[in-house]
C-alpha cells in the first residue's frame, strides 16, 4: 500500500501503459482519476474516469481542479496521453504536426501548469511524463513524433530543476516498443515481429512492465530522483546499430573467430 492516501491523475489512462499504471497505483492504495477521450478498456478497474480533451487547457484545468475538489489534493501526475504519425517532412500535413505537438507536448504543459500550484500547497508531489526512446534519437519517417518526444525529455529536465525545492519531483519514462497500446496496435504483425528481432532482448515490452517503472518513479522509493530520463526498451538504446556479425556467421555455418585481428605469427 505504498500509495495509500495519495491521489493520482493519469492522462491517456483508458488503455495501454496508462491503464496498466492506473491499475497498479490503485492496487497500491491510491485514489486514481483516469482522464481520456474514451472510457477505460477494463470496465471493472478501481479508478474514477473523467472524459478530458487534453489539448484544451480549460478542460485539463477543470480536470485537475475537480480532482482536488473531490479528494482534497493531487499528489501524483502521470502525463501519458500521446499520438504518433508516420510521414516524412515534405509529406507531413501541417495540421497533423500541430496535433502531435498539442497532445504530446502542450497537454503535459497544461497538466503541470494546473497541478503544480496544488502540489505546492500540499507540500509536494511527483510527476512522470511519457517520452520515448524516439525522443533520444531519430527514426525513419517519424519527424513529428521524434521532435515532440525530444521536447518532452527537455521539458521534464527544466521542470525538475524549477520545482525541486518545491518538493516536486519530475521524471520521464522512455519506452521502446510496447505491445497493446494505442500507438502499437496499428503496426502489422509481420512488421512488429521484424521490429522485435532488432531488440537485444528479442521481444517487445508489456504495458505492465512500463507501469512498474512509472510506479517506482512516483513512489517514495525514488525520493532522490528528479530530472531523470529513464529508458525501458529491452536494450535498444544500448545497441550501436551495427549488424549482429556473430548471428550472421552462425546462420552461415561459420564458427566464431578466436580473435578479431589477424594473427601476427608467421
Secondary structure, DSSP 8 states (H G I E B T S, - for coil): -TTTT-EEEEET-SSHHHHHHHHHHHHTT-EEEEEESS--S-TT-SSEEEE--TT-HHHHHHHHHHHHHHHS---EEEE-------B-GGG--HHHHHHHHIIIIIHHHHHHHHHHHHHHHHT-EEEEEE--GGGTS--TTBHHHHHHHHHHHHHHHHHHHHHGGGTEEEEEEEE-SBSSSTTTTTS-HHHHHHHHHTSTTSS-B-HHHHHHHHHHHHSGGGTT--S-EEEESTTGGGS-S---HHHHHHHTT----S-SS-----
